């Protein structure tokens, strides 16, 4: 996997706290993510997938794009991210989504 560039969004996974795992709670977290410049893409009962540009990623998490991505050169090997203060009440954890592995027949 190549390090992300400003042209390719970084995919995130967000685990929502147990008390917010309902339609209203998920919607509230989606709105907060959008207000932080993170674009929610898909959500389930407990998680939200999202995308963010490299510059906004660095601004939110204090690390350069690619430093936390699995397989990225110079990567730390961990995909865990600090939860922005504004989301702390709602979110248990945030991480860079691992790359998909496509299997061929």
Residue pairs with C-beta under 8 A, 6 or more apart in sequence:
1 69
1 70
1 71
1 72
1 99
2 72
3 65
3 66
3 69
3 72
3 73
3 74
4 10
4 54
4 57
4 65
4 66
4 69
4 72
5 54
5 65
6 53
6 54
6 55
6 65
8 54
9 39
9 51
9 52
9 53
10 51
10 52
10 53
10 54
10 57
10 65
10 69
10 96
11 49
11 50
11 51
11 96
11 97
12 38
12 49
12 50
12 51
12 52
12 81
12 94
12 95
12 96
12 97
13 47
13 48
13 49
13 94
13 95
13 96
13 97
14 29
14 33
14 47
14 48
14 49
14 50
14 87
14 91
14 93
14 94
15 46
15 47
15 91
15 92
15 93
15 94
16 25
16 26
16 29
16 46
16 47
16 48
16 90
16 91
16 92
17 89
17 90
17 91
17 92
19 25
20 26
20 28
20 29
20 90
21 45
21 46
25 90
26 43
26 45
26 48
28 90
29 48
29 87
29 90
29 91
30 40
30 43
30 48
32 86
32 87
32 90
33 39
33 40
33 48
33 50
33 87
34 40
35 86
36 56
36 60
36 84
36 86
36 87
37 52
37 53
37 56
37 59
37 60
38 50
38 51
38 52
38 56
38 60
39 50
39 51
39 52
40 48
40 49
40 50
41 49
41 50
41 51
42 48
42 49
43 49
49 97
52 60
54 64
54 65
57 63
57 65
58 64
58 65
60 84
61 68
61 81
61 82
61 84
62 82
63 81
66 72
66 73
66 74
66 75
67 74
67 75
67 76
68 75
68 76
68 78
68 79
68 80
68 81
68 96
69 75
69 79
69 96
69 99
70 77
70 79
70 96
70 98
70 99
71 99
79 95
79 96
79 97
79 98
80 93
80 94
80 95
81 94
81 95
81 96
82 94
83 91
83 92
83 93
83 94
87 94
